[in-house]
C-alpha cells in the first residue's frame, strides 16, 4: 500500500520507503519497484532523483538512516553516566522494536550485510561514528581512552546482535545489564 504523499517530495519519500524496506528485508531484497510502490512516487522520478540507480538510492538511504540513528544515540548519551546512557539507548531501541512488533531490524546493520558497496561503506562510517560517540561518553565518565574505544566497539556490536536476538527473545535487558556492568567497570578502573 503506497504511503501518503511526503511533504518533502518524492525523493524524500523514496529514501524513507527504502529505509523501511531495508529494515524489513535487507538491501539485497529491495528493488526500485518496491520503493516506488511503497513511496507512491511516480516511476519517472527514479532516475531523475537517483541518476546513479539503485546503488545510489541504497547508499543515500543508509546515510539518511545513519543520520537518524546517530541523532538518537547522541540524545541517549546525554544521560549523566555511561550505564544510564546505555539504558536510555536500549529503551529507545526497545520502543522501536515494540512499535513494529519486533519485525524491523537496524537499517545500518542491514546495509552492512548487503550487496551495495556504497551502502556497506556508509554503514561502516556510521558504525565508526557510533563507536566514537560511545567512547567519548565513556572517557567523559572517566574511562581510559584506549579502553573506552574497545568497549564502545563491544557495545555497538552487542547491541546490533541484541537487536537480532530480540526478534525471538522480545527484549534487550540481559545484554544491556551486562554491557552496563562492563561500562561501570571501565570507569571505576580509572
C-alpha positions as CSV (number, residue, x, y, z in Angstrom):
1,X,0.0,0.0,0.0
2,X,1.5,3.4,-1.0
3,X,2.3,5.8,1.7
4,X,0.6,9.2,1.9
5,X,2.4,11.9,0.0
6,X,5.6,13.1,1.7
7,X,5.6,16.9,2.2
8,X,9.3,16.9,1.3
9,X,8.6,15.4,-2.1
10,X,9.1,12.1,-3.9
11,X,12.9,12.0,-3.3
12,X,12.4,12.1,0.5
13,X,9.5,9.6,0.2
14,X,11.7,7.2,-1.8
15,X,14.5,7.4,0.8
16,X,12.1,6.9,3.7
17,X,10.5,3.9,1.9
18,X,13.9,2.4,1.1
19,X,14.9,2.7,4.8
20,X,11.7,0.9,5.9
21,X,12.1,-1.8,3.3
22,X,15.8,-2.3,4.2
23,X,14.9,-2.7,7.8
24,X,12.3,-5.4,6.9
25,X,14.1,-7.2,4.1
26,X,17.7,-6.2,3.8
27,X,19.4,-4.4,1.0
28,X,19.5,-7.3,-1.5
29,X,15.8,-7.8,-1.4
30,X,14.8,-4.1,-2.1
31,X,14.1,-3.1,-5.7
32,X,13.2,0.2,-7.3
33,X,9.8,-1.2,-8.0
34,X,9.3,-1.9,-4.3
35,X,10.4,1.6,-3.3
36,X,8.1,3.2,-5.9
37,X,5.2,1.1,-4.7
38,X,5.8,1.9,-1.0
39,X,6.5,5.6,-1.6
40,X,3.8,6.4,-4.1
41,X,6.5,8.3,-6.1
42,X,6.0,8.4,-9.9
43,X,8.1,6.0,-11.9
44,X,9.7,8.7,-13.9
45,X,11.2,10.2,-10.8
46,X,13.5,7.3,-10.0
47,X,16.4,8.2,-12.3
48,X,15.7,11.9,-12.0
49,X,16.4,11.8,-8.3
50,X,18.8,8.9,-8.3
51,X,20.8,9.0,-11.6
52,X,23.3,6.5,-10.1
53,X,20.5,4.0,-9.9
54,X,19.7,1.6,-7.2
55,X,23.2,1.8,-5.7
56,X,22.8,5.5,-5.2
57,X,19.4,5.0,-3.5
58,X,20.7,2.3,-1.2
59,X,23.7,4.4,-0.3
60,X,21.7,7.6,0.4
61,X,19.1,5.6,2.3
62,X,21.8,4.2,4.5
63,X,23.3,7.6,5.0
64,X,19.9,9.0,6.0
65,X,19.2,6.1,8.4
66,X,22.7,6.6,9.9
67,X,22.0,10.3,10.5
68,X,18.7,9.4,12.3
69,X,20.3,6.7,14.4
70,X,23.2,9.0,15.3
71,X,20.8,11.7,16.4
72,X,19.0,9.2,18.6
73,X,22.2,7.8,20.1
74,X,23.6,11.3,20.7
75,X,20.4,12.2,22.6
76,X,20.6,9.0,24.7
77,X,24.2,9.6,25.6
78,X,23.3,12.9,27.4
79,X,22.3,10.8,30.4
80,X,24.6,11.5,33.4
81,X,26.6,8.2,33.4
82,X,27.5,5.7,30.8
83,X,25.4,2.9,32.3
84,X,22.3,5.3,32.4
85,X,23.1,6.4,28.8
86,X,23.2,2.8,27.7
87,X,19.9,2.1,29.4
88,X,18.4,5.2,27.6
89,X,19.7,3.9,24.3
90,X,18.3,0.5,24.9
91,X,14.9,2.0,25.9
92,X,14.9,3.9,22.6
93,X,15.7,0.8,20.7
94,X,13.1,-1.2,22.6
95,X,10.4,1.3,21.8
96,X,11.2,1.0,18.1
97,X,11.1,-2.8,18.4
98,X,7.8,-2.8,20.3
99,X,6.2,-0.3,17.9
100,X,6.9,-2.6,15.0
101,X,6.2,-5.9,16.8
102,X,9.9,-6.8,16.6
103,X,9.7,-7.1,12.8
104,X,12.2,-4.3,11.9
105,X,15.9,-4.6,12.2
106,X,18.6,-1.9,12.2
107,X,19.0,-0.4,8.7
108,X,22.7,0.2,9.2
109,X,23.3,-3.5,10.0
110,X,21.2,-4.5,7.0
111,X,23.2,-2.2,4.8
112,X,26.5,-3.6,6.2
113,X,25.3,-7.1,5.3
114,X,24.1,-6.0,1.8
115,X,25.4,-6.2,-1.7
116,X,25.9,-2.5,-2.4
117,X,29.5,-1.3,-1.8
118,X,28.4,2.3,-1.3
119,X,25.8,1.3,1.3
120,X,28.3,-1.0,3.0
121,X,30.8,1.9,3.2
122,X,28.1,4.2,4.6
123,X,27.3,1.6,7.2
124,X,30.9,1.3,8.1
125,X,31.1,5.1,8.5
126,X,28.0,5.0,10.7
127,X,29.4,2.3,13.0
128,X,32.6,4.3,13.3
129,X,30.6,7.4,14.3
130,X,28.6,5.5,16.8
131,X,31.7,3.9,18.3
132,X,33.3,7.3,18.7
133,X,30.2,8.7,20.4
134,X,30.0,5.8,22.9
135,X,33.8,6.0,23.5
136,X,33.6,9.8,24.1
137,X,30.9,9.2,26.7
138,X,33.0,6.6,28.5
139,X,36.0,8.9,28.5
140,X,33.8,11.7,29.8
141,X,32.8,9.4,32.7
142,X,36.5,8.6,33.4
143,X,37.4,5.5,31.4
144,X,40.9,5.4,29.7
145,X,40.6,6.4,26.0
146,X,42.0,3.1,24.6
147,X,39.8,1.0,26.9
148,X,36.8,3.3,26.0
149,X,37.3,2.6,22.3
150,X,37.4,-1.1,22.7
151,X,34.4,-1.2,25.0
152,X,32.5,1.1,22.6
153,X,33.0,-1.4,19.8
154,X,31.7,-4.1,22.1
155,X,28.7,-2.0,23.0
156,X,27.8,-1.3,19.3
157,X,28.4,-4.9,18.3
158,X,26.5,-6.4,21.2
159,X,23.5,-4.0,20.7
160,X,23.4,-4.9,17.0
161,X,23.4,-8.6,17.9
162,X,20.8,-8.0,20.6
163,X,18.5,-6.4,18.1
164,X,18.7,-9.6,16.0
165,X,18.1,-11.8,19.0
166,X,15.3,-9.6,20.3
167,X,13.2,-10.7,17.4
168,X,12.9,-14.1,19.2
169,X,13.6,-13.1,22.8
170,X,11.4,-9.9,22.7
171,X,13.9,-7.8,24.7
172,X,17.3,-6.4,25.2
173,X,17.6,-6.4,29.0
174,X,20.2,-9.1,29.6
175,X,22.6,-7.6,27.1
176,X,22.1,-4.1,28.4
177,X,22.7,-5.3,32.0
178,X,25.9,-7.0,31.1
179,X,27.1,-4.0,29.0
180,X,26.3,-1.7,31.8
181,X,28.5,-3.7,34.2
182,X,31.4,-3.6,31.7
183,X,31.0,0.2,31.3
184,X,30.8,0.7,35.1
185,X,33.9,-1.4,35.5
186,X,35.9,0.6,32.8
187,X,35.0,3.8,34.6
188,X,35.8,2.5,38.0
189,X,39.2,1.0,36.9
190,X,40.5,4.5,36.2
